[in-house]
Amino acid sequence: MNTRFFIREQKGSFYIHADITGMGLRLKTSTGIQIDSVKDWNEKKKEVRGTDLNSIACNKKLRDIENTVDKLTTTHTLNGEDLTTAILKKELLKVTAPHRLKSKESGLNKITNLLHLVEDFIDNKRKNVKDNTMVNKKTFRGLVQSYVKKYGINSVDFKNIDFDFEEKFTKFLFSDKNYNINSLDGVKAQIAAFMNYATERGLNTNMTFKKFSREKAEVDTIALTDKEIDAIYKLKLEPGIDNDVRDMFCFTCLTGLRFSDVILVNEEKRTGDYLKFQDIKTGKFLIVPLRAKAIEILKRNNNKFDGISNSHYNKRIKEVAKQLPALQQAVEIHTTNGGVRKDKIVKKWEIISSHTGRRTFATNAIKAGIPAHVVMKITGHKTFAAFQRYIRIDGQMSAELMMNEFKKIDGGKAA
């Protein structure tokens, strides 16, 4: 990362600020150093002029700032970790204004319960986290608030987050909120994250949350074949929203992008036959190859898609898919709501959503013989276990894939 120092004048006073850039971040912050005039600043050497003790101390602070940035860059790169603006700010405060850091920590130390910790996070981290992360935190806050209200308690103290709390909170989510197993798992992940946060800061010593049960149920979803994608692609639709939704869906099937990334596609992110961009959800830099149909879709949409909400998109793509006879096929799905498994028969088009395109891409890539680790580079999955949940290959498909590989080994002859 690069650290540049510059002078900022405020109401007749002159202050030295730092402009830090690199690794996808940019932070402008005060160094806490004030000088009498611009003549006291050596622009070429980026240091305070003079040999007195004050000048020496100021220049030492500037070097300490540079060293802190360099150390953070090196350690996070070697560990394969993402350096965030929040981490950068906190570490620099130790150099520029340690008294402010202590003041923040003393305020945090007054927090003794889960709800207050969540509220503190939302209030103080608003500018440092992704929008979807903040939405999840606010949803979790609402759940805790509803739980507290239902049971007539003032708060959920860290010391009381035990197995009794787990049982009551699970029952509350199943009965009052009609949550399924996977939604419950997501809530427990939030509890674990906040409790770890509290523990790391010396606010909590209760480790029972680490023993809470975690369970995920397989979600019934589908992946479309290349033939079905082509049929959707060729559907004759009236100009308007359904046309746009159809193009977005087919583009997702052909690229594996998430909905949150598709709606942000633009000409700047395209380089010839590739899209190069930073994934919204994970922050990873991805390079995605564009197939011929994907390029055609971009051309007729001027390299961008009209804005639409995810919920509205999911409603409209079902209406588009409903027009295909092949997607009128009945399938059995299994869901778990309120802790109870339910089986029902639906039409194939009824379970198509924004995620279907991403699963379709992953499934068809594997069926085409592309190695999983290569496909994961495009989809941005960090682990094979997470990637595997996106693949929809039944027993027959698995046998056919294996037979194709055997034919290659045996010189094109079946057994």
VENQUI-V827036 format. One record per backbone hydrogen bond with DSSP energy under -0.5 kcal/mol. NH is the residue of the N-H (numbers start at 0). CO is the residue of the C=O. E is the energy in kcal/mol with one decimal. If there is no record, write none. Layout:
nh->{NH NH}
co->{CO CO}
e->{E E}
This chain:
nh->{1 3 3 5 7 9 12 13 14 15 16 16 17 18 19 19 20 20 21 24 26 28 28 30 32 34 39 40 41 42 45 46 48 55 56 57 58 59 60 61 62 63 64 65 66 67 68 69 70 71 72 73 74 75 76 77 78 79 80 83 87 88 89 90 91 92 93 94 95 96 99 100 101 102 103 104 105 106 107 108 109 110 113 116 117 118 119 120 121 122 123 124 127 128 133 134 135 136 137 138 139 140 141 142 143 144 145 146 147 148 149 150 151 152 156 157 159 160 161 165 166 167 168 169 170 171 172 173 174 175 176 178 180 183 184 185 186 187 188 189 190 191 192 193 194 195 196 197 198 199 200 201 202 203 206 209 210 211 219 220 228 229 230 231 232 233 234 236 243 244 245 246 247 248 249 250 251 252 253 254 255 260 261 262 263 264 268 269 270 273 274 275 276 278 278 282 285 285 287 288 289 290 294 295 296 297 298 299 300 300 301 302 303 304 312 313 314 315 316 317 318 319 320 321 322 323 324 326 327 328 330 332 334 336 337 339 341 343 345 347 348 349 350 350 351 355 356 357 358 359 360 361 362 363 364 365 366 367 368 369 373 374 375 376 376 377 377 378 379 380 386 387 388 389 390 392 397 398 399 400 401 402 403 404 405 406 407 408 409 410 411}
co->{20 1 18 16 14 12 9 34 7 32 5 14 28 3 17 26 1 18 24 21 19 17 26 15 15 13 36 37 46 40 41 41 39 51 52 53 54 55 56 57 58 59 60 61 62 63 64 65 66 67 68 69 70 71 72 73 74 76 75 81 83 84 85 86 87 88 89 91 91 92 96 96 97 98 99 100 101 102 103 104 106 107 155 112 113 114 115 116 117 118 119 120 124 124 129 130 131 132 133 134 135 136 137 138 139 140 141 142 143 144 145 146 148 147 154 111 156 157 159 161 162 163 164 165 166 167 168 169 170 171 171 172 335 179 180 181 182 183 184 185 186 187 188 189 190 191 192 193 194 195 196 198 197 197 204 206 207 208 333 218 224 225 226 227 228 229 231 234 239 240 241 242 243 244 245 246 247 248 249 250 251 257 257 258 260 261 265 266 273 270 287 268 285 276 283 278 276 283 274 286 272 288 290 291 292 293 294 295 296 297 298 297 300 264 308 309 310 311 312 313 314 315 316 317 319 320 322 323 324 325 345 343 341 339 178 336 334 332 330 328 326 346 346 347 348 352 352 353 354 355 356 357 358 359 360 361 362 363 365 364 370 370 371 372 373 373 374 374 375 375 382 383 384 386 387 390 393 394 395 396 397 398 399 400 401 402 403 404 405 407 406}
e->{-2.8 -0.5 -2.2 -2.3 -2.8 -2.7 -1.7 -0.9 -2.6 -2.6 -3.0 -0.5 -3.3 -3.2 -0.6 -3.1 -2.2 -0.5 -1.9 -2.1 -2.8 -2.3 -0.5 -2.1 -0.6 -2.4 -1.6 -1.6 -3.0 -1.0 -1.6 -1.4 -3.0 -2.3 -2.3 -2.4 -2.4 -2.0 -2.0 -1.9 -2.2 -2.4 -2.1 -2.0 -2.7 -2.2 -2.1 -2.4 -2.6 -2.3 -2.4 -2.3 -2.6 -2.2 -1.8 -2.5 -1.9 -0.8 -2.4 -0.6 -2.2 -2.8 -2.2 -2.4 -2.1 -2.1 -1.0 -1.2 -3.2 -1.7 -1.2 -1.3 -2.1 -1.8 -2.1 -2.4 -2.4 -1.6 -1.9 -2.0 -1.0 -2.0 -2.8 -1.7 -2.3 -2.4 -2.4 -2.3 -2.4 -2.4 -2.4 -2.1 -1.8 -0.7 -2.0 -2.1 -1.9 -2.1 -2.3 -2.2 -2.2 -2.3 -2.1 -1.8 -2.3 -2.5 -2.2 -2.3 -2.6 -2.1 -2.5 -2.1 -0.8 -2.0 -0.5 -2.0 -1.5 -1.5 -1.9 -2.3 -2.3 -2.3 -3.0 -2.3 -2.1 -2.2 -2.2 -2.3 -2.9 -2.2 -1.1 -2.5 -0.5 -2.4 -2.1 -1.7 -1.8 -2.4 -1.8 -1.5 -2.2 -2.5 -2.2 -2.4 -2.6 -2.4 -2.0 -2.4 -2.4 -2.7 -1.0 -1.8 -2.8 -0.8 -0.7 -1.6 -2.3 -1.3 -0.6 -0.9 -2.3 -2.4 -1.8 -2.1 -2.7 -1.8 -1.1 -0.9 -1.7 -2.8 -2.5 -2.1 -2.3 -2.6 -2.6 -2.4 -2.1 -2.3 -1.5 -1.1 -3.1 -0.8 -2.3 -2.0 -1.0 -1.6 -1.1 -1.2 -3.0 -1.2 -2.5 -3.2 -2.0 -0.6 -3.5 -2.0 -3.3 -0.6 -2.8 -0.5 -2.9 -0.6 -2.2 -2.1 -2.4 -2.1 -2.4 -2.2 -0.7 -0.7 -1.3 -3.5 -1.3 -0.5 -2.4 -2.4 -1.6 -2.3 -2.7 -1.0 -1.2 -2.1 -2.6 -1.9 -1.4 -1.9 -0.5 -1.2 -1.9 -0.7 -3.2 -2.8 -2.8 -2.0 -2.4 -2.0 -3.5 -2.2 -2.8 -2.4 -2.0 -1.3 -0.5 -1.2 -1.2 -1.0 -0.7 -0.7 -2.3 -2.7 -2.3 -2.1 -2.6 -2.7 -2.0 -2.0 -2.4 -1.6 -1.7 -2.2 -0.8 -2.0 -2.6 -0.8 -0.5 -0.9 -0.9 -2.5 -2.0 -0.6 -1.9 -3.1 -0.9 -2.0 -1.1 -0.5 -2.3 -2.3 -2.3 -2.6 -2.2 -2.5 -2.3 -1.7 -2.4 -2.4 -1.6 -1.9 -2.8 -0.8 -4.9}
